């Protein structure tokens, strides 16, 4: 069973004591098969089966609080671990529509890992991360752990920068990147350590018709090469597999809602196919700047014991906010089902 969230986190955590230990033995495990290494897997989005009225999810006892017109809804009165298959289908549709949904007072952390993996499989093939940071014997359970000044993935990827914001869409370098994603807290600071989310759909909508026309049809390369830097961390193990690089459309279409979104991010996107370096850098840097500065289509997800955050990686980008006392433990779990190959937009 996953341990419960600490009730009081005012005292600094003892360095090196994650609530779920990612042991050295686990980090040097044999290379594991990942969906990304295989041929494309047929994916059927569960939202296509959902009743649009969502009677199994949004019952009369459920309360909703919308954070923004563009994305983000806080939900109370739903227990994710108790949803039926029909309810999970409706959850997929609700998350696709609202893009980010925050559930409070959840028991997911106390459900066994096998059940959590089965939940993930309802939404797609569970992703196995190339960085060996999973729970022992459960490579599908990605454990994000930070305490004191011990370096981690986020701090290594943001070295030498003024701030630690690192906007990205999870595992966008895969042939079939992440879709509906689950993220829950085991332990964290009372203040800070939140996650910023933005709507890449609204970011697209803000562009002029002429600029949209320029982007539609272009492809960019996404690569996992930045994780090679992570593998150089003190005590870090070798990556599970060699870096991969994949071409994806810069403007993709959601398979259920039909919405178009900008699909590039400064963490994993390396260049635009067919452009010279200066041309590629200029266009990508404009898009990164546009996305990162669009505070009017950003929201901030806060955590407290029992919080589960669910978002659709196809229509959002996110970044951790490292604004908390570095002696406080921050420990989260991510369940990342892979979805379809990105569908390219063919018209504005």
SVG drawing of the C-alpha trace seen along z (x, -y; Angstrom):
<svg xmlns="http://www.w3.org/2000/svg" viewBox="-28 -38 56 45">
<polyline fill="none" stroke="black" stroke-width="0.4" points="0.0,0.0 1.2,-3.5 1.9,-5.4 -0.3,-8.2 0.5,-11.9 2.3,-13.3 -0.2,-15.3 2.3,-18.0 5.2,-19.1 6.4,-22.1 9.6,-20.3 12.2,-19.7 12.3,-16.2 15.3,-14.0 17.4,-14.2 17.3,-11.0 14.0,-9.6 11.4,-9.5 8.0,-8.1 8.3,-5.5 11.9,-4.6 13.4,-4.4 16.2,-2.1 19.6,-1.8 18.7,1.8 15.6,0.5 17.6,-2.2 20.0,0.3 17.3,2.8 17.5,4.4 16.2,2.4 12.4,2.6 10.2,2.7 8.3,-0.5 5.5,-1.2 7.7,-3.8 10.1,-1.1 7.5,1.0 5.5,0.4 2.6,-2.0 -0.2,-0.7 -3.8,-1.1 -5.3,-3.7 -9.0,-4.3 -9.7,-7.3 -12.1,-6.3 -13.8,-9.7 -15.3,-8.5 -17.4,-6.1 -18.6,-8.7 -22.1,-9.9 -21.8,-13.7 -24.1,-14.3 -21.6,-12.5 -24.2,-11.0 -21.7,-8.5 -19.2,-11.3 -21.0,-14.5 -23.8,-13.4 -26.0,-15.7 -23.6,-15.5 -20.7,-16.8 -19.5,-20.4 -17.5,-22.2 -15.4,-25.4 -13.9,-26.6 -10.5,-28.3 -10.5,-29.9 -12.7,-30.0 -10.0,-28.2 -8.9,-25.4 -9.0,-24.2 -11.8,-22.9 -11.8,-21.9 -14.1,-19.0 -15.5,-17.7 -17.8,-14.8 -16.1,-12.3 -13.9,-9.4 -11.7,-8.5 -10.9,-5.0 -14.6,-4.1 -15.6,-5.2 -17.1,-2.6 -15.8,-2.1 -18.6,-4.4 -17.5,-7.0 -13.8,-6.7 -14.9,-7.2 -16.8,-10.3 -13.7,-11.5 -11.7,-11.3 -14.2,-13.4 -14.4,-15.9 -10.6,-16.3 -10.4,-16.7 -13.0,-19.5 -11.6,-21.3 -8.0,-20.3 -7.0,-20.3 -9.2,-18.9 -8.2,-19.0 -9.8,-16.4 -9.7,-16.8 -10.0,-14.3 -9.0,-11.3 -7.8,-7.9 -5.8,-7.0 -2.5,-7.1 -3.9,-4.3 -5.0,-2.0 -2.5,0.7 -0.1,0.1 -1.7,2.9 -5.0,1.1 -3.4,-2.2 -1.8,-0.6 -5.2,0.8 -6.7,-2.6 -3.9,-3.9 -4.6,-1.2 -8.2,-2.4 -6.7,-5.5 -3.9,-4.0 -0.7,-2.0 1.2,-2.9 4.4,-4.8 7.7,-3.5 10.0,-6.5 13.6,-6.3 14.9,-7.8 14.7,-5.0 12.8,-6.8 9.9,-4.4 8.7,-2.5 10.5,0.8 8.9,3.6 6.4,1.1 8.1,-0.7 4.8,-2.3 4.7,-4.3 6.9,-7.4 8.1,-8.8 9.0,-12.5 11.0,-13.2 12.9,-16.3 14.4,-17.1 17.1,-19.5 19.6,-20.5 19.8,-17.0 19.6,-17.4 16.7,-15.9 15.4,-15.9 13.9,-19.4 16.9,-21.0 19.3,-19.4 17.3,-20.5 17.1,-24.1 20.8,-24.5 22.3,-27.8 19.0,-29.6 17.5,-32.5 14.3,-30.7 13.3,-27.0 10.2,-27.2 10.4,-24.4 7.2,-24.4 6.6,-21.0 4.1,-18.4 5.0,-15.0 7.1,-12.6 6.4,-14.5 9.4,-12.8 7.5,-9.5 5.8,-8.2 2.6,-8.2 3.0,-10.8 0.9,-11.2 -2.8,-11.8 -4.9,-11.8 -2.4,-12.0 -2.8,-11.5 -0.6,-13.2 -1.0,-12.9 0.8,-14.1 2.4,-12.0 4.1,-14.8 4.9,-18.4 5.3,-21.9 2.4,-23.7 3.0,-26.7 4.5,-26.6 5.6,-23.7 2.5,-24.1 2.2,-23.4 1.4,-26.0 -0.8,-24.8 -1.7,-26.6 -4.1,-25.9 -2.2,-25.3 -5.6,-25.5 -6.1,-29.1 -2.5,-29.9 -3.3,-28.7 -6.5,-30.7 -4.7,-33.9 -2.6,-33.8 -3.6,-35.7 -5.1,-33.7 -2.0,-34.4 0.3,-33.1 -1.8,-30.0 -1.6,-29.3 2.2,-29.4 2.2,-26.9 -0.3,-24.3 1.6,-21.6 4.9,-22.2 6.6,-19.5 9.1,-19.7 11.5,-17.2 11.0,-16.2 13.9,-14.4 14.6,-12.7 18.3,-13.7 18.0,-16.1 17.7,-13.1 21.3,-12.2 22.2,-15.2 20.0,-13.8 21.9,-10.5 25.1,-12.4 23.7,-13.2 25.7,-11.9 24.6,-8.4 22.3,-8.3 21.9,-5.1 22.1,-4.6 19.0,-5.5 16.6,-2.6 17.1,-3.2 18.9,-5.3 17.5,-8.8 14.8,-8.9 13.7,-11.6 10.3,-11.9 8.7,-14.3 5.3,-15.7 3.0,-18.3 3.4,-21.8 -0.3,-22.2 -2.2,-19.0 -5.9,-18.1 -7.5,-16.6 -9.2,-13.3 -12.3,-13.9 -12.9,-17.6 -11.4,-18.5 -9.6,-21.5 -6.3,-22.6 -3.3,-23.2 0.3,-24.3 2.5,-21.2 6.1,-22.4 7.9,-22.9 11.3,-24.2 12.2,-21.1 11.9,-18.5 11.6,-20.2 14.9,-20.6 14.1,-22.1 11.5,-22.6 11.9,-20.1 13.1,-21.8 14.0,-25.1 17.6,-26.4 18.7,-26.8 18.2,-30.6 14.7,-30.3 13.8,-27.4 15.1,-29.1 13.3,-32.4 9.9,-30.7 10.2,-28.3 11.4,-31.0 8.4,-33.2 6.1,-30.3 7.8,-29.5 7.6,-33.2 4.0,-33.4 3.0,-30.3 5.1,-31.1 3.9,-34.7 0.2,-34.1 -0.8,-34.5 -4.4,-35.1 -4.6,-31.5 -2.6,-30.0 -3.8,-28.5 -2.0,-27.4 -2.8,-23.9 -2.2,-23.8 -1.8,-20.6 -3.0,-19.4 -3.3,-15.9 -5.6,-13.9 -5.2,-16.0 -5.2,-14.2 -4.6,-16.4 -5.7,-15.0 -4.8,-16.8 -4.8,-16.2 -1.2,-16.5 -2.4,-17.0 -3.9,-20.4 -1.9,-21.7 1.7,-22.5 2.8,-22.6 5.8,-23.4 6.6,-22.9 7.0,-26.0 10.1,-25.6 9.2,-28.4 9.4,-26.5 11.9,-25.8 14.4,-23.3 14.6,-21.5 10.9,-20.5 10.2,-17.2 8.2,-17.3 7.1,-13.8 4.5,-13.1 3.5,-10.1 2.6,-10.4 0.6,-7.8 1.1,-8.5 -0.9,-6.6 0.2,-7.1 -2.4,-8.2 -2.5,-8.3 0.1,-9.6 -0.5,-13.3 -3.0,-14.1 -1.8,-17.0 -4.0,-19.9 -4.7,-20.3 -6.4,-23.7 -6.6,-26.7"/>
</svg>
